[in-house]
Amino acid sequence: MGRWEPNARGRLEQAALELYLERGFAPTTVTEIAKRAGLTERTFFRHFADKREVLFSGSEMLQQALVDAVAGAPGEAAPIDAVAAGLDTVGDLFRDRRPHSLRRQSVIAANPELQERELIKLARLSAATAGALRARGVPEPAASLAAEAGTAVFRIAFERWVDGPQDEDLTQLIRGSLAELKAVTAGA
């Protein structure tokens, strides 16, 4: 193998997902992932801490996009509307990733350890969103409530997206779920 491998990270992600789908998450080893990608185990560990992280490597990018969009929402926007602006951005990030998301989600759904990791990712997303709201001057508990509500909206819309028809748009599902939340809370 050469010293420099183009798109090593992407190749490792692809190889891991293929193996997880073929063999399952638990029996797949890092050595097998690296071999399938045409790379070394050492290269794998330069990119990922462990074999779980291959499935969650985009979490930081997702979180940063959401936080940046919340921070960039108009100053007069209500907390939930600032979160909605962030969720629109998140929906846009997934626009061309539906096939990958479906495959990834099927691996996660089949493994309790990965389901737990997904919940941790969502908790971090919510905490970062609350932090962005507090930076906008939103006091507690409003910042945490809006962030948790936004995370729930995203989770429910994402589940509907991966389980729904091919032509559904995640951003539209997010907006619809947010409208349902607002309707439910308006009656409170």
N, C-alpha and C positions, 0 to 999 in steps of 0.2 A: 504494500500500500504506500502511496505517496505521502509526503509530509503534510501536504495541504489538500484537503478534500472540500470541494465546493458544496455549499449548503448542507454541511454535516448535521446541523441541528434539525433541519427539515427532514432529512433522510432518516434520522433517528426517530423522529416523531411518527413518520409514515410507517417505518418498520415496526415500531412498537404497537401502533394501532392495528396493523395487519395481524401481528402475532396474537394480540389480545383477543381479536375477533375470531381467529382460527383456533387458538388453544385455550383461551381464558387468561385472565390477568395473573392469577396466583401461580400457575405452572410456568409461565414465561420468565426467562432469566435475562438479566442485563447482557450476558454474553451472547445469547441468541439474538437479542435486539441489535447489538452492535454488528454481529456477523451478517444479519439480514441487510443491514444498511451498508455493508462493505467497509466497516470501520472497526476500530479497536474498542475494547471495554474502557480503556483509559480516555479515549475521545468521548465516550458516553458520559463519563463522570466529569469531564470538563464542561459539559453543557447542562447536566441534570444531577441533582443530589441523589435521586433514587428513581426506581422505575415508575412510581406514582406520579412524579413531577412531570413526566412526559405529557400526561393528560391535562396538567394544570399550568403549563408553562405560559399561557397567555393571560393568566389572572392579573398580573401586574399591569399589563397594557390596558386591559379592560378597566381595571380600577382607576388608573390614571386618566383615561378618557372620560370616565364618569365624573371624577372629581374636577377635572378641568372644565367640563361642560356646566357643572353645577356652579363653579366659581364664575364662569363667564355669562351666566344667565343675567337678564336685566336686573338692576338693583332693586326695582320695585316689585319683583316677582315674589309671590308667596312661597314659603318653603317647599310646598308640594309641587309647585310649578317649576321651581328651580330643579328639583329632582326629576320632574318630567322632561326638562330640557336635557338632563344627563342621560335619561333612559332613551330618548330619541337617538342620541349619539351612539349608545350601546347597540340599539337595534340596527343602526347603519353599519356597525362593525361586523355584524353577523350576516349581512345581506347576501354575500356570495359564499357563505360557509355552511350552508344547510346540510349538504351531504356529509361533510366532516363532522358537524355537530350531531347528526343522527347516529353516526357510527360511534363517536365518542360517548354519547349518552347511553347507548346500549351496553357498552363496556362498564360504565359507572353503575348503571342500574343492576347489573349482575353481580356486583361485589360490594358488600357492606363497608369494607375498609375505604373504598373509593367514594361511597355515598357520604361517609363521615367527612372525608376530605373536601367534598363538594360543599357540605354545610359549613365547614370552616372557612372556605373561600367566600361564601355568601355573607358570613358574619363579618369578615374583614371588609368586604365591599360596603356593608352597612355602616361599619365604624368609620371608614374613610369618608363616606357620604355625609355622615353626621359631622365629622370634622370640617368638611368643606362648608356645610351650612353654618356651623359655629363661626367659621372665619368670615362669613357674610354678615355676622351679627345676629343670627338666629339663636335665641336663648334655649336652654334646656327646660323642660323636656321636649320642646317642640322640634329641635334639631334631630334628636334620636327617634322620635315618633315618625317624622317625615321620612327619615332615612330607612327605618324598618319597614314602613309602608311601601316605599319605593322598591326595596329589595323583594318584598312579597309580590308586588306587581310584576317585577321582572321574572321571578321564579315561576309564577303561574303562567305568564305569557310565554315563557320559554318552553314550559311543559306542553302547552297547547300547540306551540309551533312544531316541536319535534313529533308530536302525536297526530298532527293535523295534515291536511292536504298539502301537496307539494307547492302549490301556488300561493300559500299564505305568506304574508309579510310580517316579520317579527315586530317591526316598528308599529304597524297597525294593531297587532295583537296587544302590544304594550299600551298603546293609547286606549284601546277598548277596555283593557283590564283596569287602567287608571280611571276611566270614566265610570266603570262599575263600582270601584272603590269610593269615588266621590258620591255616587248615588246612594250607596249604602250608608255612608257617614252623614249625608245630608238629612236623612230621616231620623238620625239619632237625637 
